[in-house]
Amino acid sequence: MFKKLFAPANESSSANCALLVLRLWLGLTILLNHGWGKLSKFQSMSGSFADPLGIGHTASLSLAVFAEVVAALLLILGLFTRFGALVLSINMAVAFIKVHHLALKGDHSGELAFIYLAGFIAILLAGPGRFSLDSKLFAAKAAPAKSKPDRK
């Protein structure tokens, strides 16, 4: 029992389930708690949204909405997952570095952006797992192994 509990989960069902849970947990949370509010209040927020890259308030809000709605949906579906995770990682890196000034505690803490960033980077590195649309659409079909002729 202990061996199974502590064994690495390389391509195992538990690793694939963990990636599914991580994708759904982070994707749904960022979509529902952050992206949906920005999308639904886009007009009223567009004039005063933070502009950390100096591209304008509306453009910055548009990029945040793209990340927190579109990329989050990609993550949830497991479709173009690494692209979605990359977009969300960049979004969270900008929030943590430029908006929260690397602060992990205090009044204007970026701790939440930092935690999201870690999760999105983990998905970016690990991929979507077997329980994803990416797996269904893009997995290479296993070709039968060719047997070598016996040499005598």
N, C-alpha and C positions, 0 to 999 in steps of 0.2 A: 504494500500500500504506500509506504513512504517513498519507494523508488518511483512509482508512478506520479506521486504528488510533486516531487522535486525534479523530475526528468525534464530536460529541455523540450519545448513543444515545436519542433521543426516540422512544418507542414502537417501538423496533427489537427484533428477536429477541434481540440480545445484552442489552438492558436487561431484557427479560422473563425471560431465563435468569438474569441476575444477581439479580433479585428472587426467583426460585424458589430459587436457591442460598442466598441470605440467609435466606429464610423457613425453609427446611429446616435449614440449619446452626444458626441461633440457636434455632429451635423444638425440634429434637431434642436439642441440647446442654443447654438449660435443663430440658427434660423429664427426660432420662436422668440428668444429673448433679446436679440439684437437686430437681425436683418429685417424681420417683419415690421418692426416699429419704424425703422428708417424708410422702408418702402412705403408704408401707409402714410407717413408724415413727411414724405419727400419734399413737397412744395413748401411747407412751413419751415423745414430744416435747412433747405438749400442755401439760404442767405447767410446762415450763421454757423454752419458745420465747420469743424476744424479743418484747416488747410495745411497739413504738415509738409506737403511736398511743394507748396507754392504754385499749384496749378489752378487754383480757384476753389471756392466753397462747393459749387455745384458739381464740378468734376471730381473732387475728393469724395463727396457724398455718393456720387454715381459709382465710383470704384468700390467704395465700402459696401454699397447695396449689391453690386455684382458679386463681390466675395461672399457676403453674408447671406445672400439669397440663392444666386445661381450656383456658385461653387459649393455651398452647403447642400443644395439639392443633389448635385453630382456625388458628393460624399455619401449622402444618405442612400442613394440608389446604387452606389458602387459602380458608377459609369464615369469613365475618364477620371478615375479616382485620384491618381497621382497629380493630374492637372489641377483638380479641385483643391487637393491638399496643398499644392504649391501656391495657388492664389490665396488661400486662407492663411498660409504661413507668412506670405509677404504682407498681407493685411495686418496680421497680429504683430509682426516684427515692426512695422511702421507705427502701429498704435503704441507698442511698448517702448520703442526707442524715441520716436519723435513727439508723441503726445504725452506719454507718461514719464519721459526722460529717465528710463531705466530704473524707476523707483519701484521697489518691491514692498514697501510699507509707507505709511504716512497718509496724508490727506488725499493726494492725487496718485494713489498706488496703481501700478500697472500689473499687479499680481495676477489678475484674471487673464489679461492678455498674454502674460508669460506662460501661464498654465495651458491655455488654448494653444499657444505656439508649440509647446512641447508635444501635445497630442497630435497636432497636424504634421509636425515633422516626423513623428513616429509612423503615422500613416503613409506619409510621403516615402519614407525609407522601406517600410514593410510591404506596401502595396495593399490592395483591397481585401485580399483573402479569397478563398474559394466561394464564399457566399456573396457574390457580387455579380452585377451585369457584365463587368469587365471579364470576369472568369468565364462566363457563358459565351460572350461574343468574341473574345480575343485569345482565349487559351489555345495554345498550339495542340493540334490533334496528335496524339501519340502514334507515331508510325511503328508498325511491327518491326521488331529487330530482325535483321537479315542474318541468317545463320551462315557461318563460314564453312566452306566445303572441307571435309576431312582430308588430310594429306597423309598418305601412307608411304 
